[in-house]
Every structure is written in C-alpha cells, then in structure tokens.
Amino acid sequence: MKKLFVSILLLSTVSSYARQAVDGLFSPESAVAYKNGYFISNMGPKLEPAAKDGDGAIAWTENGRVQSPRYFNDTLHAPKGLEIAGNTLYVADIDHLKGYDLNSRKKVFDLNLENSAGMLNDVARVNDSLLLVSDCVKDQVLLINTRSKEVTVLQGTMPAVNGVWYDAQTDIVYACAMGRDMDGTGLLYQKRLGNAGEAFVPVKGSPVGLFDGIVQLDARYLLLSDWITVKNPQSGYLCVYDLQQHTYRRIPVKHSPADLALDKRRKALLIPFLLDNRMEAVPLKSLGI
C-alpha cells in the first residue's frame, strides 16, 4: 500500500510540490539560471510572438521576486529562447540573435537574420562560440558561429520545431516540434551534429504532442514540455522520454508550459507558464526520476 501511495504521488501533477514561483511577468517564454537567480524572457503584455512592438524584455529575478523587469537597456520585441555561453547571455528575438555581456549589461552581439529567418525560438549551447537556434516557421535548426557569424542550416525539416538541446557526450542534437500548424502532432527528433550529411529523424518510439521546451536530465532521460493544444489549453504535460528503453511517460502540469531549463545548483526544473505570467522552479526529485 505504501509503494502504491508513493507511485500515485509521483505520477500526480507536480503543482502539489513545494517550489519557487515568480509572478509579475509578461508572457514569459524562457528562463536560464545564473548565480543566485534567473533571467526570464518576457514577450510582452500582449501575446504577440511575431510583433515588432518593442515591448519585450529580459527580467532578472531572485528569491521569487522580479528585481529588474528590464535588466538590459535595449529594445526587444518578443524575446524567446535564452542561453548563456561564456560571459554572454544570448536571446532569440524573432529574426535577430542578440547577446549581452553579463558584467557590463551591454549588447555585444547582434546577428540580423531578417532576410532569412521565419521566427527564431529556442537557443542551445554547443560550446562558447557555437549555438543551435530553432526556427519554428522555417521548420529547421540553425548552427550559428557567434565569432564568425556563419550560419549553417542543419539537414532535415521538423514541422514547427521549437525546443533544441545538445548532448556533448554523444554529439547528438535533440529537437522537439509542435506539429504542422501547431496541431499537436509534433515529434521528438535527433541527429549527430558532427555528421553534416545526416538529417534529423524521429527518435524510436517518439511521443506525439505540441512540444515546446526540452532538457536532458542525464544520460538516460529527456524531458519535454507539451501544451497539448494552443486553443484554450486547460492543462499541459511534462513528457519524460527514456533514451534506453525508447518509452515515455507523461506528468500532468498546468497549461502553457513553455521552454524548459535546468537549475543544476538547486536541482530544479524551470518552467515558464506563459499564459499565467509565471515561472516556477520545480524540484527535480518531485518528478520521480
């Protein structure tokens, strides 16, 4: 009976566990841990992910509170994916990839892709000079050299690709998608980065969903966020994919879970709940993995 009770707890919604929550955000899409706090991208008071309206910002939060709603004094429209490489915070903003020095707060990088990008979304670090960036309109993942500004389109199309992750141990890029017209038929894909001719293909036993964010917990598990639907979503899922068994299980969460990130120091999962204007840091142990 005790084991059954524990299993039920682990499979129940993670909202029942103690966590740190940050409110007062504006359409938060992505987060990244830094020192004692979090950077969170805010697309703006109006949920217009493609509008160049200048109302986006990157907030800095500590201890569950917004300390600076606009940490970098620069115009952003609808900032989405965040990633730190070296001493630079990078952000995808529609058709620009921008970078800000974490000490000076000055913009030190701006790659203009207005003539080629559809909508840049997630950002993942390969090393301090190479980043992976998804384009959910062009259905592709870009490899960007931040020193030379060279852009390489990786082989393979993925309908409304969103989250992207790089596993340095295996040289595999993982990407998850929302599906054609964001219809919830998205899959989980993979390709070896070092093999330029290899295209993205679905992983064996891929889950199906409207996937937004992705992180790798360890050598065995990937974790994806699933909106289920974009039409008045009532709830969402975290999807745990087993790389060894090629199976998955779902954990219910609140609606609109966006890009995922890990706070390794606190052993927590960062989940922006976009429609609730909130970001939550969830202890990984509460996921039962």
Backbone as CSV, one residue per row, in Angstrom:
resi,resn,N_x,N_y,N_z,CA_x,CA_y,CA_z,C_x,C_y,C_z
1,MET,0.828,-1.203,0.000,0.000,0.000,0.000,0.864,1.255,0.000
2,LYS,1.966,1.226,0.796,2.856,2.389,0.861,3.485,2.676,-0.502
3,LYS,3.934,1.614,-1.189,4.550,1.796,-2.503,3.541,2.357,-3.499
4,LEU,2.290,1.890,-3.402,1.249,2.379,-4.290,1.002,3.862,-4.056
5,PHE,0.970,4.247,-2.782,0.729,5.652,-2.437,1.839,6.543,-2.981
6,VAL,3.091,6.096,-2.850,4.229,6.863,-3.353,4.150,6.990,-4.870
7,SER,3.787,5.908,-5.540,3.688,5.943,-7.005,2.634,6.933,-7.464
8,ILE,1.509,6.968,-6.747,0.447,7.888,-7.110,0.930,9.330,-6.957
9,LEU,1.677,9.589,-5.891,2.204,10.938,-5.678,3.141,11.356,-6.794
10,LEU,4.007,10.439,-7.211,4.994,10.767,-8.239,4.351,11.010,-9.585
11,LEU,3.248,10.352,-9.848,2.596,10.499,-11.138,1.569,11.617,-11.161
12,SER,1.322,12.200,-9.998,0.357,13.298,-9.941,0.992,14.592,-10.400
13,THR,0.177,15.599,-10.557,0.689,16.881,-11.032,1.760,17.426,-10.119
14,VAL,2.810,17.995,-10.729,3.926,18.491,-9.937,3.549,19.756,-9.180
15,SER,2.361,20.296,-9.432,1.970,21.517,-8.749,1.761,21.293,-7.257
16,SER,1.679,20.034,-6.810,1.465,19.755,-5.405,2.756,19.833,-4.605
17,TYR,3.896,20.018,-5.250,5.175,20.030,-4.559,5.624,21.453,-4.276
18,ALA,6.428,21.591,-3.228,6.982,22.895,-2.891,7.888,23.353,-4.019
19,ARG,7.826,24.623,-4.304,8.605,25.178,-5.393,8.730,26.677,-5.199
20,GLN,9.594,27.274,-6.003,9.708,28.718,-6.004,8.965,29.251,-7.220
21,ALA,8.098,30.219,-7.013,7.321,30.790,-8.111,7.649,32.263,-8.259
22,VAL,7.711,32.714,-9.499,7.934,34.119,-9.812,6.720,34.623,-10.587
23,ASP,6.005,35.589,-10.021,4.862,36.189,-10.679,5.234,37.583,-11.190
24,GLY,4.274,38.266,-11.786,4.515,39.606,-12.277,5.294,39.655,-13.575
25,LEU,5.227,38.579,-14.354,5.912,38.520,-15.643,4.928,38.857,-16.761
26,PHE,5.449,38.963,-17.996,4.607,39.318,-19.137,4.871,38.354,-20.287
27,SER,4.040,37.321,-20.365,4.193,36.270,-21.386,5.595,35.674,-21.348
28,PRO,5.990,35.091,-20.219,7.339,34.529,-20.097,7.500,33.291,-20.966
29,GLU,8.603,33.242,-21.709,8.780,32.138,-22.644,9.963,31.248,-22.294
30,SER,11.014,31.817,-21.716,12.217,31.038,-21.450,12.888,31.548,-20.190
31,ALA,13.718,30.714,-19.590,14.445,31.090,-18.376,15.811,30.425,-18.389
32,VAL,16.739,31.023,-17.665,18.058,30.428,-17.508,18.589,30.803,-16.128
33,ALA,19.215,29.846,-15.458,19.769,30.089,-14.123,21.124,30.774,-14.233
34,TYR,21.358,31.733,-13.327,22.636,32.439,-13.285,22.888,32.887,-11.851
35,LYS,23.984,32.404,-11.282,24.341,32.730,-9.896,23.158,32.442,-8.973
36,ASN,22.653,33.459,-8.269,21.589,33.230,-7.296,20.184,33.496,-7.823
37,GLY,20.064,33.665,-9.126,18.751,33.993,-9.650,18.511,33.462,-11.044
38,TYR,17.535,34.073,-11.714,17.132,33.615,-13.036,16.913,34.804,-13.970
39,PHE,17.346,34.640,-15.213,16.928,35.526,-16.286,15.690,34.904,-16.928
40,ILE,14.684,35.726,-17.211,13.442,35.244,-17.816,13.078,36.160,-18.974
41,SER,12.850,35.567,-20.149,12.434,36.370,-21.307,10.933,36.607,-21.250
42,ASN,10.551,37.854,-21.473,9.145,38.256,-21.476,8.789,38.793,-22.861
43,MET,7.818,38.178,-23.510,7.423,38.617,-24.846,6.604,39.897,-24.831
44,GLY,6.048,40.249,-23.666,5.321,41.498,-23.547,3.909,41.325,-23.027
45,PRO,3.259,42.423,-22.615,1.889,42.357,-22.073,0.893,41.758,-23.048
46,LYS,1.088,42.014,-24.341,0.222,41.425,-25.365,0.921,40.194,-25.932
47,LEU,0.210,39.105,-26.008,0.797,37.863,-26.517,0.823,37.904,-28.040
48,GLU,1.872,38.552,-28.559,2.053,38.671,-29.999,3.493,38.272,-30.325
49,PRO,3.732,36.967,-30.468,5.106,36.452,-30.591,5.845,36.871,-31.846
50,ALA,5.146,37.437,-32.834,5.811,37.852,-34.070,5.796,39.364,-34.267
51,ALA,5.245,40.096,-33.289,5.095,41.545,-33.449,6.369,42.281,-33.043
52,LYS,6.813,43.173,-33.907,7.970,44.014,-33.594,7.457,45.302,-32.952
53,ASP,7.058,45.160,-31.684,6.403,46.249,-30.971,7.265,46.865,-29.872
54,GLY,8.456,46.297,-29.651,9.369,46.874,-28.677,8.983,46.714,-27.223
55,ASP,7.979,45.866,-26.928,7.535,45.741,-25.535,8.080,44.500,-24.835
56,GLY,9.060,43.841,-25.447,9.673,42.672,-24.818,10.813,43.069,-23.898
57,ALA,11.209,42.153,-23.023,12.292,42.445,-22.082,12.823,41.145,-21.492
58,ILE,13.999,41.233,-20.899,14.565,40.135,-20.131,14.606,40.573,-18.676
59,ALA,13.887,39.864,-17.826,13.817,40.205,-16.409,14.882,39.454,-15.624
60,TRP,15.295,40.043,-14.516,16.196,39.378,-13.566,15.434,39.162,-12.271
61,THR,15.435,37.916,-11.776,14.693,37.584,-10.569,15.595,36.901,-9.554
62,GLU,15.317,37.139,-8.290,15.977,36.463,-7.181,14.963,36.228,-6.082
63,ASN,15.069,35.081,-5.427,14.219,34.759,-4.283,12.728,34.914,-4.591
64,GLY,12.356,34.536,-5.811,10.949,34.552,-6.167,10.393,35.912,-6.514
65,ARG,11.267,36.917,-6.658,10.794,38.259,-6.960,11.542,38.847,-8.151
66,VAL,10.824,39.672,-8.912,11.446,40.376,-10.031,12.253,41.540,-9.476
67,GLN,13.564,41.462,-9.606,14.439,42.529,-9.129,14.624,43.616,-10.176
68,SER,14.615,43.214,-11.442,14.741,44.163,-12.543,13.898,43.660,-13.710
69,PRO,12.808,44.356,-14.041,11.940,43.889,-15.137,12.591,44.029,-16.514
70,ARG,13.552,44.932,-16.640,14.268,45.124,-17.903,15.751,45.246,-17.564
71,TYR,16.406,44.086,-17.449,17.792,44.054,-16.970,18.754,44.676,-17.967
72,PHE,18.495,44.496,-19.255,19.354,45.040,-20.306,18.625,46.198,-20.988
73,ASN,19.268,47.333,-21.066,18.660,48.528,-21.645,18.790,48.489,-23.166
74,ASP,17.932,47.690,-23.780,17.951,47.522,-25.221,16.542,47.174,-25.677
75,THR,16.221,47.531,-26.896,14.887,47.249,-27.427,14.781,45.784,-27.835
76,LEU,13.795,45.105,-27.267,13.469,43.733,-27.634,11.985,43.687,-27.979
77,HIS,11.641,42.824,-28.920,10.261,42.756,-29.383,9.489,41.596,-28.739
78,ALA,9.912,40.391,-29.019,9.254,39.204,-28.460,10.329,38.165,-28.138
79,PRO,11.194,38.463,-27.172,12.314,37.561,-26.862,11.837,36.196,-26.390
80,LYS,12.487,35.175,-26.917,12.095,33.812,-26.575,13.274,33.067,-25.934
81,GLY,13.911,32.138,-26.661,14.923,31.290,-26.063,16.113,32.052,-25.507
82,LEU,16.600,31.591,-24.343,17.761,32.159,-23.677,18.835,31.100,-23.505
83,GLU,20.085,31.518,-23.563,21.206,30.612,-23.304,22.432,31.441,-22.911
84,ILE,23.228,30.904,-22.006,24.477,31.541,-21.609,25.629,30.751,-22.207
85,ALA,26.523,31.456,-22.894,27.745,30.861,-23.437,28.889,31.807,-23.105
86,GLY,29.859,31.314,-22.373,30.907,32.185,-21.897,30.330,33.184,-20.913
87,ASN,30.587,34.460,-21.136,30.050,35.501,-20.263,28.957,36.299,-20.967
88,THR,28.305,35.646,-21.925,27.280,36.322,-22.725,25.943,35.608,-22.610
89,LEU,24.897,36.387,-22.407,23.537,35.857,-22.444,22.977,36.107,-23.836
90,TYR,22.607,35.029,-24.524,22.049,35.127,-25.867,20.529,34.975,-25.812
91,VAL,19.851,35.691,-26.706,18.397,35.610,-26.777,17.957,35.628,-28.232
92,ALA,16.964,34.798,-28.547,16.348,34.785,-29.874,15.176,35.751,-29.864
93,ASP,15.207,36.744,-30.759,14.154,37.751,-30.821,13.641,37.866,-32.257
94,ILE,12.706,37.029,-32.602,12.034,36.962,-33.908,13.021,36.621,-35.029
95,ASP,13.741,37.614,-35.535,14.696,37.352,-36.608,16.084,37.923,-36.303
96,HIS,16.344,38.127,-35.023,17.671,38.532,-34.550,18.109,37.589,-33.435
97,LEU,19.394,37.297,-33.413,20.001,36.632,-32.264,20.893,37.667,-31.610
98,LYS,20.579,38.032,-30.366,21.318,39.074,-29.670,22.070,38.495,-28.482
99,GLY,23.158,39.175,-28.111,23.953,38.743,-26.974,24.308,39.921,-26.086
100,TYR,24.270,39.695,-24.756,24.541,40.743,-23.782,25.609,40.286,-22.798
101,ASP,26.590,41.170,-22.562,27.635,40.879,-21.598,27.034,40.886,-20.196
102,LEU,27.291,39.829,-19.437,26.667,39.688,-18.132,27.237,40.638,-17.088
103,ASN,28.430,41.153,-17.322,29.021,42.102,-16.370,28.619,43.542,-16.678
104,SER,28.790,43.944,-17.928,28.516,45.332,-18.292,27.059,45.591,-18.641
105,ARG,26.312,44.538,-18.945,24.920,44.617,-19.385,24.804,45.223,-20.787
106,LYS,25.914,45.380,-21.469,25.905,45.968,-22.801,25.657,44.906,-23.867
107,LYS,24.998,45.322,-24.958,24.817,44.417,-26.088,26.153,44.253,-26.806
108,VAL,26.578,43.003,-26.961,27.871,42.731,-27.587,27.736,41.891,-28.850
109,PHE,26.504,41.489,-29.171,26.298,40.634,-30.340,24.904,40.890,-30.893
110,ASP,24.814,40.992,-32.211,23.505,41.150,-32.855,23.602,40.594,-34.269
111,LEU,23.024,39.419,-34.453,23.009,38.778,-35.770,21.655,39.028,-36.415
112,ASN,21.662,39.781,-37.509,20.445,40.145,-38.224,20.128,39.074,-39.255
113,LEU,18.999,38.375,-39.041,18.556,37.337,-39.969,17.203,37.690,-40.586
114,GLU,16.945,38.999,-40.731,15.655,39.451,-41.233,15.352,38.935,-42.636
115,ASN,16.378,38.673,-43.426,16.165,38.222,-44.807,16.095,36.702,-44.948
116,SER,16.254,35.979,-43.851,16.276,34.521,-43.975,15.460,33.784,-42.920
117,ALA,15.326,34.341,-41.730,14.641,33.627,-40.645,13.136,33.849,-40.688
118,GLY,12.403,32.850,-40.190,10.965,32.992,-40.026,10.655,33.495,-38.633
119,MET,10.884,32.643,-37.643,10.767,33.038,-36.240,11.729,32.202,-35.413
120,LEU,12.788,32.838,-34.943,13.752,32.141,-34.099,13.111,31.848,-32.754
121,ASN,13.462,30.691,-32.194,12.769,30.295,-30.973,13.739,29.883,-29.868
122,ASP,14.113,28.637,-29.804,14.961,28.168,-28.714,16.439,28.323,-29.073
123,VAL,17.278,28.407,-28.045,18.724,28.532,-28.211,19.408,27.512,-27.302
124,ALA,20.386,26.787,-27.844,21.128,25.801,-27.060,22.620,25.946,-27.330
125,ARG,23.402,25.825,-26.300,24.854,25.967,-26.399,25.505,24.664,-26.850
126,VAL,26.387,24.753,-27.844,27.276,23.647,-28.213,28.617,23.857,-27.535
127,ASN,29.166,25.053,-27.696,30.349,25.500,-26.943,30.272,27.022,-26.868
128,ASP,31.333,27.677,-26.416,31.259,29.116,-26.204,31.130,29.925,-27.485
129,SER,31.354,29.307,-28.650,31.223,30.049,-29.904,30.235,29.421,-30.881
130,LEU,29.603,28.330,-30.501,28.619,27.685,-31.376,27.286,27.537,-30.643
131,LEU,26.220,27.977,-31.306,24.881,27.874,-30.743,23.949,27.205,-31.737
132,LEU,22.990,26.468,-31.224,21.901,25.921,-32.021,20.675,26.792,-31.792
133,VAL,19.995,27.157,-32.872,18.811,28.011,-32.766,17.712,27.418,-33.638
134,SER,16.542,27.210,-33.065,15.428,26.673,-33.843,14.664,27.805,-34.516
135,ASP,14.103,27.504,-35.681,13.241,28.429,-36.418,11.916,27.711,-36.634
136,CYS,10.900,28.097,-35.870,9.644,27.340,-35.880,8.764,27.648,-37.084
137,VAL,9.096,28.669,-37.861,8.364,28.951,-39.089,9.011,28.249,-40.273
138,LYS,10.334,28.249,-40.315,11.055,27.580,-41.391,11.231,26.084,-41.137
139,ASP,10.822,25.606,-39.955,10.866,24.168,-39.620,12.292,23.622,-39.621
140,GLN,13.240,24.418,-39.148,14.634,23.984,-39.209,15.422,24.456,-37.994
141,VAL,16.604,23.860,-37.838,17.524,24.244,-36.771,18.793,24.796,-37.403
142,LEU,19.260,25.929,-36.880,20.457,26.588,-37.374,21.624,26.352,-36.427
143,LEU,22.807,26.235,-37.004,24.043,26.212,-36.234,24.734,27.543,-36.490
144,ILE,24.921,28.323,-35.433,25.448,29.678,-35.584,26.781,29.814,-34.866
145,ASN,27.780,30.278,-35.610,29.088,30.585,-35.043,29.060,32.052,-34.621
146,THR,29.131,32.312,-33.323,28.995,33.684,-32.838,30.262,34.509,-33.068
147,ARG,31.365,33.874,-33.427,32.591,34.626,-33.723,32.624,35.071,-35.180
148,SER,32.311,34.153,-36.076,32.344,34.479,-37.499,30.983,34.904,-38.036
149,LYS,29.921,34.660,-37.268,28.528,34.898,-37.671,28.114,34.019,-38.850
150,GLU,28.821,32.916,-39.032,28.439,31.952,-40.068,27.210,31.175,-39.605
151,VAL,26.251,31.009,-40.510,25.006,30.307,-40.207,24.892,29.081,-41.097
152,THR,24.689,27.923,-40.477,24.529,26.670,-41.210,23.158,26.088,-40.898
153,VAL,22.419,25.762,-41.933,21.117,25.116,-41.745,21.346,23.611,-41.657
154,LEU,20.970,23.017,-40.537,21.131,21.576,-40.376,20.096,20.836,-41.221
155,GLN,20.490,19.666,-41.693,19.628,18.886,-42.577,18.386,18.371,-41.833
156,GLY,17.254,18.393,-42.552,16.027,17.832,-42.000,15.026,18.903,-41.604
157,THR,13.762,18.704,-41.949,12.701,19.631,-41.570,11.821,18.984,-40.513
158,MET,11.367,19.827,-39.576,10.529,19.373,-38.468,9.404,20.390,-38.310
159,PRO,8.159,20.017,-38.564,7.052,20.971,-38.550,6.937,21.725,-37.219
160,ALA,7.085,23.048,-37.298,7.004,23.926,-36.126,7.969,23.472,-35.027
161,VAL,9.225,23.253,-35.423,10.228,22.841,-34.442,10.396,23.945,-33.406
162,ASN,10.574,23.535,-32.159,10.646,24.517,-31.079,11.881,24.279,-30.209
163,GLY,11.801,23.366,-29.260,12.914,23.149,-28.339,14.091,22.443,-28.992
164,VAL,15.300,22.815,-28.566,16.511,22.177,-29.089,17.505,21.992,-27.943
165,TRP,18.262,20.873,-28.009,19.214,20.529,-26.950,20.405,19.813,-27.566
166,TYR,21.593,20.058,-27.017,22.792,19.384,-27.497,23.399,18.548,-26.383
167,ASP,23.638,17.267,-26.686,24.300,16.354,-25.758,25.765,16.245,-26.167
168,ALA,26.640,16.892,-25.406,28.066,16.919,-25.739,28.719,15.556,-25.613
169,GLN,28.168,14.677,-24.787,28.757,13.353,-24.593,28.573,12.465,-25.814
170,THR,27.480,12.613,-26.516,27.182,11.761,-27.668,27.213,12.510,-28.997
171,ASP,27.366,13.829,-28.953,27.342,14.694,-30.137,25.991,14.634,-30.848
172,ILE,24.931,14.414,-30.081,23.584,14.336,-30.664,22.794,15.600,-30.345
173,VAL,22.143,16.125,-31.370,21.213,17.240,-31.206,19.801,16.652,-31.120
174,TYR,19.066,17.071,-30.100,17.660,16.689,-29.977,16.794,17.923,-30.218
175,ALA,15.698,17.737,-30.914,14.765,18.835,-31.166,13.341,18.309,-31.072
176,CYS,12.462,19.116,-30.531,11.059,18.718,-30.436,10.196,19.739,-31.153
177,ALA,9.066,19.286,-31.660,8.243,20.120,-32.529,6.790,20.162,-32.061
178,MET,6.058,21.121,-32.607,4.645,21.288,-32.277,3.716,20.640,-33.289
179,GLY,4.259,20.331,-34.459,3.437,19.729,-35.497,2.952,20.766,-36.498
180,ARG,2.577,20.303,-37.674,2.115,21.197,-38.735,0.967,22.074,-38.260
181,ASP,1.109,23.380,-38.449,0.103,24.350,-37.994,-0.139,24.249,-36.493
182,MET,0.886,23.784,-35.772,0.803,23.631,-34.308,-0.431,22.816,-33.914
183,ASP,-0.590,21.673,-34.587,-1.780,20.849,-34.378,-1.583,19.729,-33.366
184,GLY,-0.438,19.715,-32.681,-0.220,18.703,-31.656,0.286,17.376,-32.178
185,THR,0.767,17.349,-33.430,1.314,16.113,-33.997,2.849,16.158,-34.035
186,GLY,3.419,16.994,-33.194,4.875,17.126,-33.158,5.568,15.899,-32.611
187,LEU,6.821,15.709,-33.021,7.620,14.557,-32.603,8.922,15.020,-31.971
188,LEU,9.652,14.060,-31.424,10.996,14.279,-30.902,11.988,13.757,-31.934
189,TYR,12.963,14.593,-32.315,13.915,14.259,-33.372,15.344,14.249,-32.837
190,GLN,16.232,13.632,-33.637,17.644,13.632,-33.281,18.509,13.588,-34.531
191,LYS,19.741,14.064,-34.410,20.767,13.919,-35.447,22.128,14.109,-34.789
192,ARG,23.145,13.521,-35.408,24.500,13.699,-34.920,25.063,14.984,-35.523
193,LEU,25.488,15.887,-34.678,25.921,17.190,-35.154,27.147,17.097,-36.054
194,GLY,28.079,16.211,-35.716,29.321,16.104,-36.475,29.172,15.517,-37.860
195,ASN,28.017,14.937,-38.164,27.760,14.361,-39.483,26.889,15.330,-40.271
196,ALA,27.544,16.164,-41.093,26.828,17.226,-41.801,25.759,16.689,-42.743
197,GLY,25.963,15.510,-43.303,25.007,14.958,-44.254,23.836,14.248,-43.621
198,GLU,23.881,14.059,-42.322,22.805,13.354,-41.620,21.671,14.312,-41.308
199,ALA,20.443,13.879,-41.563,19.272,14.711,-41.317,18.599,14.327,-39.997
200,PHE,17.832,15.234,-39.460,17.026,14.931,-38.286,16.012,13.844,-38.615
201,VAL,15.873,12.882,-37.714,14.865,11.832,-37.848,14.188,11.653,-36.490
202,PRO,12.938,11.191,-36.473,12.271,10.947,-35.188,12.994,9.870,-34.390
203,VAL,13.044,10.036,-33.090,13.626,9.003,-32.242,12.703,7.790,-32.238
204,LYS,13.249,6.655,-31.913,12.454,5.437,-31.822,11.410,5.586,-30.725
205,GLY,10.181,5.249,-31.044,9.106,5.335,-30.056,8.784,6.754,-29.641
206,SER,8.939,7.690,-30.562,8.742,9.105,-30.226,7.353,9.380,-29.659
207,PRO,7.284,10.205,-28.616,5.973,10.686,-28.168,5.420,11.646,-29.210
208,VAL,4.131,11.911,-29.130,3.467,12.848,-30.037,2.809,13.928,-29.186
209,GLY,3.014,15.182,-29.590,2.421,16.255,-28.813,2.673,17.614,-29.415
210,LEU,2.331,18.645,-28.653,2.585,20.021,-29.037,3.740,20.505,-28.159
211,PHE,4.940,20.096,-28.560,6.108,20.245,-27.702,6.743,21.620,-27.828
212,ASP,7.122,22.161,-26.683,7.721,23.488,-26.623,9.179,23.402,-26.196
213,GLY,9.441,23.048,-24.947,10.805,23.025,-24.426,11.369,21.628,-24.270
214,ILE,12.713,21.561,-24.143,13.388,20.277,-23.957,14.652,20.475,-23.132
215,VAL,14.892,19.554,-22.203,16.152,19.484,-21.466,16.540,18.025,-21.327
216,GLN,17.812,17.784,-21.102,18.292,16.428,-20.838,18.654,16.334,-19.371
217,LEU,18.018,15.400,-18.674,18.241,15.257,-17.247,19.540,14.523,-16.945
218,ASP,19.831,13.491,-17.743,21.044,12.696,-17.568,21.230,11.870,-18.835
219,ALA,22.091,10.863,-18.782,22.367,10.064,-19.972,21.157,9.251,-20.425
220,ARG,20.157,9.135,-19.574,19.017,8.279,-19.895,17.737,9.041,-20.255
221,TYR,17.500,10.189,-19.629,16.184,10.821,-19.762,16.226,12.209,-20.405
222,LEU,15.283,12.423,-21.315,14.959,13.744,-21.835,13.614,14.165,-21.251
223,LEU,13.426,15.454,-21.114,12.168,15.969,-20.585,11.649,17.046,-21.531
224,LEU,10.402,16.901,-21.961,9.782,17.825,-22.906,8.552,18.455,-22.269
225,SER,8.256,19.692,-22.653,7.001,20.318,-22.230,5.996,20.240,-23.370
226,ASP,4.749,19.965,-23.022,3.703,19.722,-24.014,2.483,20.582,-23.680
227,TRP,2.128,21.479,-24.594,0.939,22.320,-24.407,-0.351,21.528,-24.596
228,ILE,-0.295,20.420,-25.311,-1.445,19.614,-25.737,-2.198,20.324,-26.864
229,THR,-2.604,21.569,-26.633,-3.284,22.372,-27.653,-2.996,23.842,-27.398
230,VAL,-3.079,24.671,-28.456,-2.936,26.118,-28.278,-4.300,26.797,-28.262
231,LYS,-5.343,26.026,-28.483,-6.698,26.561,-28.490,-7.308,26.405,-27.100
232,ASN,-7.243,27.488,-26.331,-7.778,27.496,-24.971,-7.279,26.298,-24.158
233,PRO,-5.971,26.155,-23.979,-5.440,24.993,-23.250,-5.856,25.019,-21.777
234,GLN,-6.284,23.874,-21.296,-6.712,23.739,-19.902,-5.632,23.114,-19.026
235,SER,-4.730,22.385,-19.642,-3.668,21.714,-18.887,-2.524,21.405,-19.842
236,GLY,-1.435,20.943,-19.275,-0.288,20.555,-20.083,0.364,19.314,-19.521
237,TYR,1.474,18.917,-20.138,2.221,17.746,-19.680,3.715,18.048,-19.662
238,LEU,4.408,17.314,-18.809,5.834,17.089,-18.974,5.961,15.669,-19.480
239,CYS,6.716,15.480,-20.541,6.882,14.162,-21.141,8.308,13.688,-20.888
240,VAL,8.437,12.585,-20.171,9.745,12.022,-19.840,10.053,10.902,-20.834
241,TYR,11.075,11.117,-21.668,11.442,10.121,-22.678,12.689,9.370,-22.235
242,ASP,12.615,8.042,-22.282,13.708,7.159,-21.874,14.547,6.812,-23.107
243,LEU,15.787,7.291,-23.152,16.659,7.068,-24.298,17.116,5.621,-24.428
244,GLN,17.054,4.868,-23.350,17.470,3.470,-23.388,16.324,2.542,-23.770
245,GLN,15.172,2.760,-23.167,14.023,1.893,-23.413,13.142,2.373,-24.569
246,HIS,13.363,3.613,-25.008,12.552,4.206,-26.080,11.071,4.210,-25.720
247,THR,10.828,4.567,-24.469,9.458,4.687,-23.968,9.319,6.061,-23.317
248,TYR,8.111,6.415,-22.959,7.896,7.704,-22.314,6.707,7.633,-21.369
249,ARG,6.666,8.572,-20.473,5.501,8.737,-19.603,5.211,10.218,-19.465
250,ARG,3.985,10.541,-19.124,3.562,11.931,-19.026,3.218,12.294,-17.579
251,ILE,3.580,13.515,-17.207,3.267,14.046,-15.885,2.407,15.291,-16.079
252,PRO,1.208,15.330,-15.542,0.338,16.499,-15.733,0.896,17.746,-15.052
253,VAL,0.779,18.883,-15.736,1.099,20.188,-15.165,0.029,21.172,-15.609
254,LYS,0.195,22.412,-15.189,-0.756,23.442,-15.598,-0.602,23.751,-17.089
255,HIS,-1.505,24.552,-17.592,-1.480,24.851,-19.022,-0.304,25.758,-19.400
256,SER,0.057,25.702,-20.676,1.063,26.559,-21.334,2.479,26.462,-20.780
257,PRO,2.996,25.231,-20.552,4.405,25.119,-20.153,5.302,25.403,-21.354
258,ALA,6.165,26.418,-21.234,6.973,26.859,-22.374,8.370,26.235,-22.328
259,ASP,9.397,26.999,-22.749,10.765,26.464,-22.784,11.214,26.017,-21.392
260,LEU,11.876,24.887,-21.346,12.375,24.349,-20.086,13.851,24.678,-19.910
261,ALA,14.277,24.732,-18.653,15.696,24.920,-18.336,15.987,24.225,-17.017
262,LEU,17.259,23.964,-16.765,17.672,23.316,-15.526,18.450,24.287,-14.649
263,ASP,18.125,24.282,-13.372,18.945,24.950,-12.368,19.715,23.831,-11.669
264,LYS,20.927,23.557,-12.159,21.693,22.418,-11.665,22.099,22.590,-10.208
265,ARG,22.364,23.810,-9.806,22.800,24.034,-8.425,21.692,23.718,-7.436
266,ARG,20.480,24.104,-7.781,19.357,23.838,-6.887,18.626,22.542,-7.245
267,LYS,19.082,21.867,-8.312,18.450,20.638,-8.773,16.957,20.858,-9.015
268,ALA,16.686,21.878,-9.834,15.297,22.249,-10.101,15.081,22.402,-11.599
269,LEU,13.833,22.191,-12.003,13.405,22.407,-13.379,12.698,23.747,-13.456
270,LEU,13.094,24.594,-14.401,12.473,25.898,-14.577,11.406,25.794,-15.657
271,ILE,10.172,26.158,-15.289,9.038,26.070,-16.221,8.330,27.416,-16.287
272,PRO,8.470,28.161,-17.381,7.621,29.342,-17.564,6.215,28.887,-17.978
273,PHE,5.219,29.330,-17.235,3.823,29.080,-17.623,3.342,30.351,-18.310
274,LEU,3.432,30.342,-19.613,3.323,31.553,-20.412,2.005,32.287,-20.207
275,LEU,0.903,31.562,-20.209,-0.407,32.212,-20.123,-0.743,32.674,-18.714
276,ASP,-0.006,32.200,-17.715,-0.235,32.611,-16.334,0.715,33.717,-15.894
277,ASN,1.619,34.135,-16.803,2.605,35.168,-16.464,3.410,34.794,-15.225
278,ARG,3.819,33.526,-15.188,4.511,32.981,-14.013,5.600,32.017,-14.445
279,MET,6.678,31.965,-13.671,7.714,30.950,-13.851,7.871,30.201,-12.541
280,GLU,7.974,28.878,-12.624,8.129,28.071,-11.424,9.400,27.239,-11.506
281,ALA,10.091,27.162,-10.378,11.262,26.299,-10.238,10.830,25.076,-9.439
282,VAL,10.786,23.935,-10.117,10.237,22.698,-9.542,11.384,21.751,-9.161
283,PRO,11.440,21.309,-7.910,12.494,20.346,-7.531,12.430,19.101,-8.406
284,LEU,13.583,18.700,-8.937,13.605,17.538,-9.831,13.138,16.268,-9.118
285,LYS,13.405,16.167,-7.826,13.010,14.956,-7.111,11.497,14.765,-7.106
286,SER,10.758,15.858,-7.295,9.304,15.741,-7.312,8.797,15.075,-8.585
287,LEU,9.681,14.959,-9.594,9.286,14.304,-10.845,9.442,12.799,-10.782
288,GLY,10.043,12.302,-9.717,10.165,10.860,-9.538,11.152,10.190,-10.475
289,ILE,12.177,10.920,-10.908,13.171,10.349,-11.824,14.477,10.121,-11.083
